[in-house]
Amino acid sequence: MTTVNPLPNVLTWIRIIAGVAVFALLAAAAGGFAPVGDIDPDQQFLYEKIAVIVFLVGAVTDFFDGFLARKLHAETAWGATLDPIADKVLICGVILGLLSLNVDNKWLAIPSAIILFREFTVSALRESSASRGVTLKVTLLAKWKTTVQLVAFAVELIAQCLPLGLPDTTATMGTTAHVLVWIAALLTLWTGGEYVIAARKAISHEA
């Protein structure tokens, strides 16, 4: 019996754990786990700094789990199932965490809502289609969508949580982060529409 190398799946689980941890750390920085006024600026900065590091580690695993699965011939159905779930947990974790900080929400709320609604809609669509024997394949554009999301929220997280020195630099990075998040949201919406159209055609064909 051939033993499949577990490393790719371990990396995927790290991404899932990272998503939960990022949310918990940012919520803690916002005072979500303590009475109002109990968290001081030093504690807040520490939680935010750790959240940035954890998110970056989680984001890096998105590349390496798939790469190692192919390199080590360790691709499994379980790994293929976990991978998109891990992506969604990490993205949802950082979105909810950033919103809990209540910083610049006017620029973050709408694109974040678009991303969250799309992700849950496509997940439900996949499950419904699978029950009818229809499989929705992950497109190349959807894979790039995940990469753009991770980059966008990494920049957003760094801009909001880490001191960048000069005010002009901070402002420029903040603006860049907002633009990237909006690009990610529009790309997410576009790929969601592609899945809806593909599912409708496939289900109509089956019927």
Secondary structure, DSSP 8 states (H G I E B T S, - for coil): ------HHHHHHHHHHHHHHHHHHHHHHHTTTTS-TT---HHHHHHHHHHHHHHHHHHHHHHHHHHHHHHHTT---HHHHHHHHHHHHHHHHHHHHHHHHHTSSHHHHHHHHHHHHHHHHHHHHHHHHHHHTT------HHHHHHHHHHHHHHHHHHHHHHS--SSHHHHHHHHHHHHHHHHHHHHHHHHHHHHHHHHHHHHHHHH-
